[in-house]
Amino acid sequence: LYLLDRLTNGDAIIVYWNNEEYDYIVRGRRIVEPDAVEILAPTDTPLLTVFTCTPLFTTKQRLVLFAEPV
């Protein structure tokens, strides 16, 4: 997740799980505080949520990307 901050809306994310490929398109991003647990809440529609610490090499905040299945 080192380069996650370089992804922008429209970029592809491919997840491999149990010998299956899942394709997603980035649709949004946010910077949140470390205690922002709402990013883990279930959604009404399929949505991939990927997050990492930001800025790099700190635990100050979280960069969150939201991606929809293709």
N, C-alpha and C positions, 0 to 999 in steps of 0.2 A: 504493500500500500504506500510505498515510499513516494511514488509519483502521482498519487491520487489527485493532488491539487492541480495537476495539469489537464484533467478532464473537464470538458465543458458540455453544455447542452448540445445534444445531437451525437455525441461520441458513443461508440459501442462498448459494451462490457459483455464478455463471454464468461460464463460460469460452467465448469465441468463438475458434475456431481453424479455419482453412481453410474459411470459410463454413459452419461447423457450430457448433451450440450444445451445450455440455456442462453439465449441471446436477449440482451437488453439495450435500451437507448437511454442515455442520461437525459432527464427532464428537469432537474433542478438541483440546487446546492444551497447549503446554509452553513454558517459558523455558529456553533452553540456552546454553551458552558458545559463543563464536564458532568454536571448534575441534571442535564436536560434528558431525562429518561423517556420523555414523550416520543422521541425518535424511534423507540423500540415498540411502540403501540401497534397492534394489528390494524390493518387497513381494509376498507371495503372492497377494493380492487387489488389485483396483484401488483406488488411494488417491491423492488429490490432496494434496500437501504444499506449503504456501505459507509462506514465512518472510520476515521483515524484521528490521531492527535495532530493538532496544529498550533502554532508554527512547528516546523520540523524540529525534532529533538527536544520538545517540551511537552508538558501535559496541561498547558494553560487552557486550551479550548479544543473543540472537536470540529473537524470538517465533515459534513454529512452530504453524501450524494444520493439522489433518488433517481431510480431508473425503472422504466416500464418495459414489460416483455414485448418482444417483436413478434 
